[in-house]
Structures are given as C-alpha cells and as structure tokens.
Amino acid sequence: MHITSWTFALALLALPATSWSQAHEQQFGAYTLHSSTVGSENLSPRTAREHGIERSPTRAVLNVTLSKDKQTIPAQVDVSARSLTGQTRQIGMQETRTGNDVSYTGSYEFDHGEVLDFTIHATPRGSDKVLSMAYRERMWGPGDLPEPAPRQGVPD
C-alpha cells in the first residue's frame, strides 16, 4: 500500500491526537484487509466536502482498504454494523482512487457510547474469494472519550 498517495487515508491519519479513531487489520495469506473509523467532525471541512460526508457529532467515517503484496487493489466491499439491541444498518461504501491506490469510504450515524459489531466482506475484483473481518467498537462522540486509565508506577 502506497500511503504517500493515499490522500483520504492521510487526512484521517493527520487528525489531532485527541481525536478518537479506531483501526483493525486482518491477514488472509497475501491479502490484508484494513478498516479504520474516525468521527466525521474530525475531518476538515474541505475533505468532508470532497468526499460528500456530512460533518456531525453523531456521524462516523469508515475507511476500508484491501491490499495484496503491499499494493491496494480494487474490490467489492460490503459493510454492515449491528447494535447490541439487534438493529442492523448497511454502510454504503464509495470507491476512491488516488493514482494506483484505491480505498472505500462510508459514513454512518451512531449514538454516543453505542457498541456496534461490524462485519466487512471484501471480494477482490476478478475473484470469487470473499474475505471477511468482524470486530466490535464502542462509538464515542465529542467530549465522550473515556478517561485514560491511571498509569501504574509512573508519576504524573
């Protein structure tokens, strides 16, 4: 994956350290499926506008990439999120290309403190092999970030 030309991902990575973001990665032989989430208000107005994302304290942005041999590749990407109350929402993903790199971005609403179980299915273009990744995240809104745990044996 050529991160230097991956502009949307760079915008996500350039967020201030106080912003919440969560990333997940899973290996499937030569393939790597990567997912990261960030609050939409942490995107610059320009980046949000360029990608058609509404900035809101209750909206998050999911970015997914599939790479093979360290180069992002095109895929069919389907994402769903299920709350602990059983409500399932599909997250529409949009392909973004920058040079030879490709990523998939979608946004979704959440409630502060909500726990969501994400399922991502990615099928490399030209293949029938479906790569699946599942994980759980607690969603945090502005001002809702949990307090850091006290560090044992380290003076403040």
N, C-alpha and C positions, 0 to 999 in steps of 0.2 A: 504494500500500500504506500503510495507516494503522498505523504501527509503534507508536504510543502505546497502542492497544488490543490489540495482538498479544502477549498475555501469555506464551505459551510462548517465542516468539522473544526476548522481553525477558529471560526467565530465562536463555536461552542467552547473550545479549549481556552480561548482568550478571556473568558469570564473571570470576574474577580474571585479571589479565593473564598470570600464569604458566601458566594452563591452555592446553592445545593446543586449537585449533579451526581448522577449515578451511572456506572458503566458496567457492562457484562461482556464476557467473551467466551467462546467455546470453540474448540478444535474438532475437526472432522477430517482426519488424515491431512491432505494438502490444503483443505479449506479452513478458513477462520470466519466465524460469524461473530460480529461485534455489534453491540447495541449500547447507546448512551442516551440519557434523559436529562433535560435541564428545564427549569422554569422559563416560560416564554417571556416574562418581563425582564429576564437577564439578557435577552438578545438586544442588540442595538436596534433602534427604530428602522434603520436602513436595511439591516439583514432581515428583519421580520418582514418588511415591505417587499423585498426582493423575492422572498420565498412564500409570500401570501399567508403569513402567520399572524394571527391576532395576538397582541401582547395583552396578557391578563394575569392577575394573581392566582387564578384558578385554571390556568391552561399550561400544559407542559408540551415540550417538543421531544420527539423520539427520533433518533438518527440511527440507521442500520446500514452496515456495510457487509459485504461478503467478499472475501479475498481468497485468491489461490496463488500460491507461490509468491506471496507478499505484494500482489497487484490486485486492486479491487476489480471485480467482474460484475457484469450485469446479471440480474436475477429477477424472478418473480417473488416479491416479498409480501407476505400476508401477516398481519399482526392483530391480535385480539388481547383485550385486558378484561379480567373478571374480578369484580369486587368480592369481598368476603360475604356480602349479602346475596351473591349469586347473579348480580347484574353483569351481563357481558356487553362489551362495546367493541366494535371493529374500528381499527385505526387505519384510515385511508393513507396509503404511502405514495409519495410522489418521487419520481426519479430525478436526481440532479447530477449533471455531468460537468466536470471541470477537466479539460484536457482528456487524458486517458482514464481518469478516475471517475467512479460512479458511486453514489450513495442514495439512500432512500430516507425521506423525511415525512413525518406525520405529526399532527398535533391533536391533543385531546383534552377534555375538561376533567377535573378531579376535585374532590372535596379535601380540605385541609386535614391531614392526618390519615387519609384513606389508605388502605392497604389494597394493592392491586396485584393480581397474578397475571403476568404477561406470557404470551405464547407467540413465538416468532417462527414462521415457516419460510424458508428461502430455497428456491429451486434455481440452480444455476441455469442461465439461458442455454438452450440446446441440450439439456439433460432432463431426465425424469427423476433424478435423485433429490429427495426433499430432506433438507437439513433443518432440524427443529431444536429450538432452545426455549426453555421456560425458566422464569425466575419471579421472585416476589419483591415488591418495592413498597415502602411507605412514602406517600406523597406529602411534601412539605410546602406550604405557602410562605410568602414573605413574613418574617417575624415569627414563624412557627418552627424554625430549626431547633432541634433538641440541644440542650446544653451539653458541651463536651464533658465526658467522664473525667473525674479527677485523676490526675496522673500520680501513680503510686511512687513515692520516693523521690519525686522531682519537685524542688521548691518552686513556688510561683514567682 
